[in-house]
């Protein structure tokens, strides 16, 4: 957690992605997302969730505080670009 928040404090990220494979650490993930948004140099950083758990339970995206989900790694980059453009248009 400390390393993650340090990264977003010291470097600019447009999007941060997480792969969620089980429900074991969802509380920690929610805290990580909240802290990334709070501490990020980019106040409009996008958060994308992917992985088997998110595909099985798409409602996790909203409950974790993420912006969107990606069904697979091959489409994630294109979705991230779309999210970045959407976030820029919200300024």
C-alpha positions in Angstrom: 0.0 0.0 0.0 2.7 2.5 0.9 4.6 1.8 -2.3 1.5 2.3 -4.4 0.6 5.6 -2.8 4.2 6.7 -3.1 4.1 6.0 -6.8 1.0 8.1 -7.5 2.3 10.9 -5.3 5.6 11.1 -7.2 4.6 10.2 -10.8 1.7 11.2 -13.1 -0.7 8.4 -14.0 -3.7 8.8 -16.2 -5.1 5.4 -15.3 -4.4 2.8 -12.6 -5.7 -0.7 -13.2 -6.2 -3.6 -10.8 -6.9 -7.3 -11.5 -9.3 -8.8 -9.0 -9.2 -12.6 -8.8 -10.9 -13.2 -5.5 -12.9 -11.5 -2.7 -10.1 -12.0 -0.1 -8.8 -8.4 -0.1 -11.7 -6.3 -1.3 -11.5 -4.0 1.7 -7.9 -3.3 1.0 -8.6 -2.6 -2.6 -11.3 -0.1 -1.7 -8.9 1.6 0.6 -6.2 1.6 -2.1 -8.5 3.2 -4.6 -9.6 5.8 -2.2 -6.0 6.7 -1.3 -4.9 6.8 -4.9 -7.6 9.3 -5.7 -6.7 11.3 -2.6 -2.9 11.3 -3.1 -2.5 11.2 -6.8 -0.7 14.0 -8.6 -3.4 13.6 -11.2 -6.6 14.5 -9.4 -8.7 13.0 -12.2 -6.9 9.6 -12.3 -9.0 6.9 -13.8 -9.4 3.5 -12.1 -10.1 0.4 -14.1 -10.9 -3.0 -12.6 -10.5 -6.3 -14.4 -10.2 -10.0 -13.6 -12.4 -12.9 -12.9 -14.1 -11.5 -9.8 -15.1 -8.3 -11.5 -16.5 -10.2 -14.5 -18.5 -12.4 -12.2 -19.7 -9.4 -10.1 -19.7 -6.2 -12.2 -21.3 -4.2 -9.4 -17.9 -4.3 -7.7 -16.7 -1.5 -10.0 -19.1 1.0 -8.3 -18.8 -0.4 -4.8 -15.0 -0.2 -4.9 -15.0 3.4 -6.3 -13.6 2.5 -9.7 -14.6 4.1 -13.0 -15.0 1.1 -15.2 -14.2 -2.5 -15.8 -12.3 -4.3 -18.5 -13.4 -7.8 -19.5 -10.0 -8.8 -20.8 -6.4 -7.5 -21.1 -6.6 -7.2 -24.9 -9.3 -4.5 -24.8 -8.0 -2.8 -21.6 -5.7 -0.3 -23.4 -8.4 0.9 -25.7 -10.8 1.2 -22.8 -8.2 3.1 -20.9 -7.7 5.6 -23.8 -11.5 6.1 -23.9 -11.6 6.7 -20.2 -8.8 9.2 -20.4 -10.6 11.1 -23.1 -13.8 11.1 -21.1 -12.0 12.4 -18.0 -10.4 15.2 -20.0 -13.8 16.3 -21.4 -15.1 16.5 -17.8 -12.6 19.3 -16.9 
